[in-house]
Amino acid sequence: MKILVVNGWTEEGDLDHVKSGCNLQKEIFTELITSTLPNSTIDIFNSYNNVDYDLNNYNAFMWTGGGGNIYEENEHNKSQLDFCSNILKLNKPIWGSCWGMQVIVTALGKQVKKSHKPEFGIAKNIVIKNPILNKTIYKSKNIVFDAPAHHYDIIVDIPNDFESIAENDNCIQSIYSARKKIFCTQYHSELGYDYIANLMVFWKKNYSKIINELDFDALINSLRIKEVNDNENRLIELKNWLKLLN
């Protein structure tokens, strides 16, 4: 099994992770893939490196989270969308997390917009409203669940051939296309709650106009506790998806 991990972060964004003491998200994906599929081979695509890939050599693709807004015009976004368009032509399995979901939806001609209520740290009360994946990707997942999350933007439209699978009061939280072999989440099953907490502490000044300091500190503490109690549950769908590739 050969998998290409598409890094959604810019070089500056990756550097922020290093400064915060957090592993790069592309490395987290690599570790999860190798722990679930030990015989797999993994490569990583970065928009900021000029490296050519023969996409036909890969069995599947996984898109990490990222920063910024996909509807803005810049070189990073253009690179991500162009790369996505080439991958979509192959009709091979794709996993998209948060930014990855937004890139895929945009590449398929649908809209992403700023959310009326950003979800920082946690997306609560996500409901699996479409049971089509309850015996596969969402096997053993609670019908109502929380998940790690960090996003300012949400998808507006579902592309053709896709179905909304899970939602909460804020937004569509996962979509799926059987024909295109694509599964995407707006949340981050791959990232620990404590991992997101550490990033938020590093980026604390970014939240000053959104949340007061007392509530921010309470949120960070709750995320650290949540990771202790919910580590295995948050990984269910990602591990199920990987096992289905075999």
C-alpha positions in Angstrom: 0.0 0.0 0.0 1.5 3.3 -1.1 -0.1 6.5 0.3 0.6 10.1 -0.4 0.0 12.5 2.5 -0.8 16.0 1.2 0.4 18.6 3.7 -2.1 21.5 3.9 0.2 23.8 5.7 2.5 26.5 4.4 6.2 26.5 5.3 5.4 29.2 7.9 2.6 27.2 9.3 4.8 24.2 9.7 7.4 26.4 11.5 4.7 27.6 13.9 4.1 23.9 14.9 7.8 23.5 15.5 8.0 26.6 17.6 4.9 25.5 19.6 6.6 22.1 20.4 4.0 20.2 18.3 4.7 17.5 15.8 4.0 18.5 12.2 0.6 17.3 11.1 2.0 15.5 8.1 4.2 13.5 10.6 1.1 12.6 12.7 -0.6 11.2 9.6 2.5 9.2 8.8 2.6 7.7 12.3 -1.0 6.8 12.2 -0.7 5.2 8.8 2.3 3.1 9.7 0.8 2.0 13.0 -2.4 0.9 11.3 -0.9 -0.4 8.0 2.7 -1.4 9.0 3.6 -2.5 5.4 2.6 0.7 3.8 4.9 3.2 2.1 4.3 6.9 2.6 5.4 10.0 0.8 4.6 13.7 1.6 3.6 16.5 -0.7 4.4 20.1 0.4 3.2 23.0 -1.6 6.4 24.9 -0.8 8.7 22.2 -2.3 9.2 21.9 -6.0 8.9 18.1 -6.2 7.2 16.1 -8.9 5.1 13.1 -8.0 3.7 10.4 -10.3 0.3 10.3 -8.8 -0.5 7.0 -10.5 2.0 5.3 -8.2 -0.3 5.8 -5.1 -3.1 3.7 -3.9 -4.7 6.5 -1.7 -4.3 10.1 -0.6 -4.7 11.8 2.7 -5.1 15.6 3.2 -4.0 17.2 6.5 -5.5 20.2 8.1 -4.1 23.6 7.2 -4.2 27.3 7.9 -5.7 30.3 6.0 -8.8 30.4 3.9 -9.2 28.4 0.8 -11.3 31.1 -0.9 -8.4 33.6 -0.8 -6.2 33.9 -3.9 -2.5 33.0 -3.2 0.2 30.7 -4.4 -0.3 28.1 -1.6 -4.1 27.8 -2.3 -3.5 27.6 -6.0 -1.0 24.8 -5.6 -3.3 22.9 -3.3 -6.3 23.2 -5.6 -4.3 22.3 -8.7 -2.8 19.3 -7.0 -6.2 18.2 -5.8 -7.7 18.5 -9.3 -5.1 16.1 -10.6 -5.7 13.6 -7.8 -9.5 13.7 -8.3 -9.0 12.6 -11.9 -7.6 9.3 -10.6 -10.8 8.2 -8.7 -8.7 6.7 -5.9 -9.5 6.8 -2.2 -9.0 10.2 -0.5 -9.3 11.2 3.1 -9.6 14.9 3.8 -9.4 16.5 7.3 -10.8 20.0 7.8 -8.7 22.0 5.4 -8.5 18.9 3.2 -12.3 18.8 3.1 -12.4 22.5 2.1 -9.8 22.1 -0.6 -11.6 19.1 -2.1 -15.0 20.8 -2.0 -13.6 23.9 -3.6 -11.8 21.9 -6.3 -15.2 20.3 -7.1 -16.7 23.7 -7.7 -18.6 24.2 -4.4 -18.4 27.0 -1.8 -16.5 27.4 1.5 -17.3 30.5 3.7 -16.5 31.9 7.0 -18.5 30.3 9.8 -20.8 32.3 12.0 -19.4 30.4 15.0 -15.8 29.1 14.8 -15.2 25.7 16.5 -12.0 25.9 18.5 -10.7 22.9 20.3 -13.8 20.7 20.1 -16.8 20.2 17.9 -19.7 19.1 20.2 -22.7 16.8 19.6 -21.9 15.7 16.2 -24.7 13.4 15.0 -24.3 10.6 12.4 -27.5 11.4 10.4 -26.8 9.2 7.5 -26.2 5.5 8.5 -24.6 4.5 5.2 -21.1 4.2 6.9 -22.2 2.7 10.2 -20.8 -0.7 9.2 -17.7 0.6 7.6 -15.9 3.9 8.3 -18.1 4.7 11.3 -18.2 1.2 12.6 -18.2 1.2 16.5 -18.6 5.0 16.6 -21.3 6.5 18.8 -24.2 8.0 16.9 -23.6 11.2 18.8 -20.0 12.2 19.5 -17.5 15.0 20.1 -14.3 15.5 18.1 -11.2 17.7 18.1 -11.7 20.7 15.9 -10.3 24.0 14.9 -11.7 25.9 12.0 -13.0 29.4 11.0 -14.6 28.2 7.8 -17.2 25.7 6.8 -18.5 24.2 3.5 -21.7 25.6 2.1 -22.5 23.2 -0.7 -22.1 19.5 -1.0 -20.5 18.4 -4.3 -22.3 16.2 -6.7 -22.2 12.5 -5.8 -21.6 13.3 -2.2 -23.8 12.8 0.9 -23.8 14.6 4.2 -23.0 11.9 6.8 -22.6 13.8 10.1 -23.6 17.2 11.3 -23.9 19.4 14.4 -25.6 22.7 15.1 -22.6 24.6 13.6 -22.0 22.8 10.2 -21.7 19.7 8.1 -19.1 17.6 9.8 -18.5 14.8 7.4 -19.2 14.0 3.8 -18.8 10.9 1.6 -18.8 9.9 -2.0 -18.9 6.2 -2.7 -18.4 6.7 -6.5 -15.4 9.1 -6.0 -14.1 7.1 -3.0 -13.7 10.2 -0.9 -14.4 10.7 2.8 -13.9 14.1 4.5 -14.3 15.4 8.0 -14.6 19.1 9.1 -13.2 17.9 12.5 -9.8 16.4 13.3 -10.0 12.8 14.4 -6.2 12.5 13.8 -5.3 15.3 16.3 -5.4 14.9 20.0 -7.4 17.4 22.0 -4.2 18.2 24.0 -2.4 18.7 20.7 -4.9 21.4 19.7 -4.7 22.9 23.1 -0.9 23.3 22.8 -1.3 25.0 19.4 -4.0 27.3 20.8 -1.8 28.3 23.7 0.9 29.2 21.2 -1.6 31.2 19.1 -3.3 32.7 22.1 -3.3 36.3 20.9 -5.5 35.2 17.9 -8.4 34.4 20.1 -8.4 37.7 22.2 -11.4 39.1 20.3 -13.4 35.8 20.4 -13.0 34.5 23.9 -12.0 36.0 27.2 -8.9 34.9 29.0 -10.8 33.0 31.8 -12.9 31.0 29.3 -9.9 30.4 27.2 -7.9 28.9 30.1 -11.0 26.8 31.1 -11.2 25.5 27.5 -7.5 24.6 27.4 -7.9 22.6 30.6 -11.0 20.8 29.4 -9.2 19.8 26.2 -6.4 18.2 28.2 -8.9 16.2 30.3 -10.9 15.2 27.2 -7.9 13.7 25.5 -7.3 11.4 28.5 -10.9 10.1 28.3 -11.5 10.1 24.6 -8.3 9.1 22.8 -9.3 5.8 21.3 -12.8 7.0 20.4 -11.6 9.9 18.3 -9.5 7.7 16.1 -12.1 5.2 15.2 -13.1 6.4 11.8 -9.6 7.2 10.6 -8.4 3.7 11.5 -11.5 2.1 10.0 -10.8 4.0 6.7 -7.2 2.9 6.6 -8.1 -0.7 7.2 -10.6 -0.6 4.4 -7.8 0.2 2.0 -6.4 -3.3 2.4 
